[in-house]
Amino acid sequence: MGKAIKDNQILQLGFIVHDLESTKKKVAEFLDVPVPESVSSGEYSVTKTEYRGEPAPEAQCHMAFFYLGNLQIEFIEPNEAPSAWREWLDRHGEGLHHIAFKSDGVANNIKALADMGIPMIQRGEYRRGNGRYAFFDARDYMKCIIEVLESDEEKKG
């Protein structure tokens, strides 16, 4: 994927779950680390979430993050509204949802991946408005969803 993904740097593994509170407690116990806080995906006025090319103001989730060295492990509990998260949970159940790669421009990834025949499923801004993400159906290549993450903080530094 050379041009589609900046440097093949994996930043995150994302898992979809039915019950975030229970899951994060079990994971924290397993890893012998503190239980992280849960955070909301954010308000639509900031996130501007699009799902399958349409505005998705109701698409929400709660997330918890664990850090293992340079790798972030994300657990996601979606609400009932249509989204990439809900679609995966309904079709595949709990488990690995995505592998997230570093991006130096999500817009460039969208075009490059589309050129490879890898469709975008969902995109939006981070909940704090300091970056963006996009999910792509890369099951033919990677056997899961891939996500690209672009952080505005890294551009400053």
N, C-alpha and C positions, 0 to 999 in steps of 0.2 A: 504493500500500500504506500510505498515511498512518499509520493506527493500528497496523498490523501491524509496521512497522519504525520505530524511534524517529525518526531524522532523516535516513534514507537515507545515512548516512555509511558508506562502504565502508572496511573495515579491512584486508581480506585477499583475495587470490586464491589458491585452493588447487588444486594439480595432483597427480594420481595418477601414480605411476611404478612401473616394474618394479624398477629398480635405483637406490636412493637415492644410494649412494656415487658411482657414475659420473655420475649426473645433477647432483648438487650441485657436482662438480668442473667439469663443462662449463659450468654456469650461472655459477659464480664466475669462470671464465676469460672468458666472454662479457661479464660485467659488470665485469671487472677489479677484483674484490673478494676478500677472504680467503674460503676455504672454511669454511662454518659447521660447527659440531659437529652430530652427529645426536643426537636425543633420542627416548626411548621415549614412547609414549602414556600409560604409567603403569600402576600396579597396579589391578586391578578393585576392591579394597577402598576405593580413593580415587575412581576414575573412575565406578563404578557404571553402566557403559555399558549402554544398552538399544538393541537393534536391532529395528526393526519391532515394538515393543511388548513385547519379551521381554528378560530379562536376557541379556547377551552377555559373560560373563566371559573368553572366549577371544579376543574381538575386540581386536587390537592392531595397532599400526603404528609405524614409525619416521619421524621428521619432521626436516626441516631448514628453517630460516627465513632469508630474505634481506629486507633493509629498503631500500626505495626511497622516500626521503622519509617520508611518513606511511603509506605502503602496505607491508604485509607480504606477501611472496610465500612460500607454504608448499609444500613438496614432500613427498609422503606415499607411503611404501612399505608397503602393508598385508601382514599375514600371511595365511595361507590360511583363517582362520576367517571365517564369515559376518559382514559388516559393510557399512556404506554405502560404505566405501573399496573393499573386495574386490568388491562387487557392480558398482561403476562400472568397475573395471579389467577384470573378466571380460566385461562387456557392451559397453564402449566403448573399451577400451584406454587407453593413456596420454593425458594431456592435462588440460585444464581440468575440474575437478570441481565447484568451488563458488566463489561470491562470498560473502564474509562481511560482514555488517552489524553495526554496534554495536547492542546491546540494553540496555534499562534494566530488563529482566525477561523472561527466557526463558519463564517460565510464561505471561505475557501474550501473547507471540508465538505460542506453541503454540496458544492458543485463537483468537487473531485470524486466524492463517493457516489453521487448521482451518475456521473460519467462511467463509473464501474458497475452501475446497475444496482447499487445499494441504496434503497429508499430511506428517506428520513421519516421517522414516526412522530417525533415530538421535539419541540424546542422551546426555550424560554430563557429568561434572565434569572440569575441567582436571586434568592429571596431578599438579599440586601442590595441588589442592583449593582453589584461589583464584578460581574462576569456573566458568562452565558454558557449554555449547554445545548447539546442536541443528541437525540437518540436515533440510531440507524438500525434497520433490520439486516444484520450481517450474518444471519444464521447459515447462509450458503458458504460463507468463508470461515467464520469463527464459532459457529454453533450457538451463538447467543446474540444479544443486542450489544452494539458498541456505543459508547458515549464519547463525545469530545467535550473537553472542558477548557474554557478560555477565561483566564483571570485578569482583571484590570490591574490588580496589585503587581503582578509579575511584569507588566508592561512599564510600570513606573520605576521598577528597581533595576 
